[in-house]
């Protein structure tokens, strides 16, 4: 019964983490439990001022089931993640911005525009480069420093074959905005 309940959400979270395009998250109010699990799949997080974020699983005798502990440790460090998870504590958006989890805090009335602006900042960039960067960010966390360096070098060398870096370098040298297909 538990697997039937938890596995679909876990698969959904895994699919979100595997998305090849950047994901912008916007928080407007309270984001707890499953909402936090979804939030941790985002690449850029914008919050309305006054929002509260946390994980209340432990308060109800539950455990997260999508890799939240690992993701929070990576994002905020062991002790801050421990406090959030073990105490079931909510944090303000301001605190989580200080911890490095939230990119930007805006007034509630500006949240939608700020999220759209963040998403628009990816337009005009190379979709292939963004996708490969997301792959690097996702999988290098499990690698040693040496493995990550070797992986990045190999990926960058392969990426040059796409012709995309050439467009970027020419644009840089001519002080023009690159145009990627």
C-alpha positions as CSV (number, residue, x, y, z in Angstrom):
1,X,0.0,0.0,0.0
2,X,2.8,2.5,0.9
3,X,4.6,1.8,-2.4
4,X,1.4,2.4,-4.4
5,X,1.1,5.7,-2.7
6,X,4.7,6.9,-2.7
7,X,6.1,5.5,-5.9
8,X,4.0,7.7,-8.3
9,X,5.1,10.9,-6.5
10,X,8.7,9.7,-6.4
11,X,8.6,8.9,-10.1
12,X,7.2,12.4,-10.7
13,X,10.0,14.0,-8.7
14,X,12.6,11.9,-10.6
15,X,11.1,13.0,-13.9
16,X,11.2,16.7,-12.8
17,X,14.9,16.3,-11.8
18,X,15.7,14.8,-15.2
19,X,14.1,17.7,-17.2
20,X,16.6,19.0,-19.7
21,X,15.4,22.6,-19.5
22,X,15.9,25.0,-16.5
23,X,12.9,25.0,-14.1
24,X,11.9,28.2,-12.2
25,X,10.1,27.7,-9.0
26,X,7.9,30.3,-7.4
27,X,6.7,30.2,-3.8
28,X,3.7,32.2,-2.7
29,X,2.8,31.3,0.9
30,X,3.7,28.1,2.6
31,X,5.7,25.4,1.0
32,X,5.9,22.2,3.1
33,X,6.5,18.5,2.6
34,X,5.6,17.5,-1.0
35,X,5.8,21.2,-2.0
36,X,9.3,21.3,-0.8
37,X,10.1,18.1,-2.6
38,X,8.9,19.7,-5.9
39,X,10.7,23.0,-5.1
40,X,14.0,21.1,-4.7
41,X,13.7,20.0,-8.4
42,X,13.8,23.6,-9.5
43,X,17.0,25.3,-10.8
44,X,16.0,28.8,-9.8
45,X,13.7,29.6,-6.9
46,X,11.9,32.9,-6.4
47,X,9.7,33.6,-3.4
48,X,7.1,36.1,-2.4
49,X,8.1,38.0,0.7
50,X,6.7,36.4,3.8
51,X,6.6,32.9,2.4
52,X,7.5,30.0,4.7
53,X,9.3,26.8,3.6
54,X,10.0,23.6,5.4
55,X,9.5,19.9,5.8
56,X,6.9,18.6,8.3
57,X,7.2,14.9,7.6
58,X,8.6,14.1,11.0
59,X,5.8,16.0,12.8
60,X,3.4,13.4,11.5
61,X,5.7,10.3,11.9
62,X,6.4,10.3,8.1
63,X,9.6,10.3,6.1
64,X,10.3,12.0,2.8
65,X,10.6,9.5,-0.1
66,X,12.2,11.4,-3.0
67,X,15.7,12.2,-1.9
68,X,15.0,15.4,0.0
69,X,17.6,14.8,2.7
70,X,20.4,14.5,0.1
71,X,19.1,17.5,-1.9
72,X,18.8,19.7,1.2
73,X,22.3,18.8,2.5
74,X,23.7,19.7,-0.9
75,X,21.8,23.0,-1.0
76,X,22.1,24.1,2.6
77,X,24.7,22.0,4.3
78,X,24.3,19.2,6.8
79,X,23.4,21.1,9.9
80,X,20.8,23.4,8.4
81,X,19.2,20.4,6.5
82,X,19.3,18.4,9.7
83,X,17.5,21.2,11.6
84,X,14.8,21.5,8.9
85,X,14.2,17.8,8.7
86,X,14.6,16.6,12.2
87,X,12.8,19.5,13.9
88,X,10.1,19.9,11.2
89,X,10.9,23.5,11.3
90,X,9.6,26.2,8.8
91,X,12.0,28.8,7.6
92,X,11.3,32.2,6.2
93,X,12.1,32.9,2.6
94,X,14.7,35.4,3.9
95,X,16.5,32.7,6.0
96,X,16.5,30.3,3.0
97,X,17.9,33.0,0.8
98,X,20.7,33.5,3.3
99,X,21.2,29.7,3.2
100,X,21.5,29.8,-0.6
101,X,18.3,28.0,-1.5
102,X,16.3,30.9,-2.7
103,X,17.6,33.1,-5.5
104,X,15.3,36.2,-5.1
105,X,12.5,37.5,-2.9
106,X,10.0,39.9,-4.2
107,X,6.7,41.4,-3.1
108,X,3.7,39.1,-3.6
109,X,2.3,41.3,-6.3
110,X,5.5,41.0,-8.3
111,X,6.1,37.2,-7.9
112,X,4.5,36.1,-11.3
113,X,6.5,38.8,-13.2
114,X,9.7,37.9,-11.4
115,X,9.3,34.2,-12.2
116,X,8.5,35.0,-15.8
117,X,11.6,37.3,-16.0
118,X,13.8,34.5,-14.6
119,X,12.4,32.0,-17.1
120,X,12.9,34.5,-19.9
121,X,16.5,34.9,-19.0
122,X,17.1,31.5,-20.4
123,X,15.7,32.4,-23.8
124,X,18.4,33.1,-26.4
125,X,20.8,30.8,-24.7
126,X,21.9,27.5,-26.2
127,X,19.3,24.8,-25.3
128,X,22.0,22.1,-25.7
129,X,24.4,23.9,-23.5
130,X,21.7,24.4,-20.8
131,X,20.8,20.8,-21.0
132,X,24.4,19.6,-20.7
133,X,24.9,22.0,-17.7
134,X,21.8,20.6,-16.0
135,X,23.3,17.1,-16.5
136,X,26.6,18.2,-15.0
137,X,24.9,19.7,-12.0
138,X,22.7,16.6,-11.5
139,X,25.3,13.9,-11.8
140,X,28.6,15.5,-10.6
141,X,27.3,15.7,-7.1
142,X,27.9,11.9,-6.9
143,X,31.4,12.1,-8.3
144,X,34.8,12.7,-6.8
145,X,36.5,16.0,-7.8
146,X,38.7,14.1,-10.2
147,X,35.8,12.3,-11.8
148,X,33.8,15.5,-12.1
149,X,36.8,17.2,-13.8
150,X,37.2,14.4,-16.2
151,X,33.5,14.2,-17.0
152,X,33.3,18.0,-17.6
153,X,36.4,17.9,-19.9
154,X,34.9,15.0,-21.9
155,X,31.5,16.7,-22.1
156,X,33.0,20.0,-23.1
157,X,35.2,18.4,-25.8
158,X,32.1,16.6,-27.2
159,X,30.1,19.8,-27.0
160,X,32.7,21.6,-29.3
161,X,31.7,19.2,-32.0
162,X,28.2,20.6,-32.0
163,X,29.4,24.0,-33.3
164,X,27.7,25.9,-30.6
165,X,30.9,27.0,-28.8
166,X,32.2,28.4,-32.1
167,X,29.1,30.6,-32.4
168,X,29.6,31.8,-28.8
169,X,33.3,32.5,-29.2
170,X,32.8,34.4,-32.5
171,X,30.0,36.5,-30.9
172,X,32.2,37.2,-27.9
173,X,35.1,38.4,-30.0
174,X,32.9,40.6,-32.1
175,X,31.0,41.9,-29.1
176,X,27.7,40.7,-30.5
177,X,24.9,38.7,-29.0
178,X,25.1,35.0,-30.0
179,X,22.2,33.6,-31.9
180,X,21.7,29.9,-31.3
181,X,19.4,27.7,-33.3
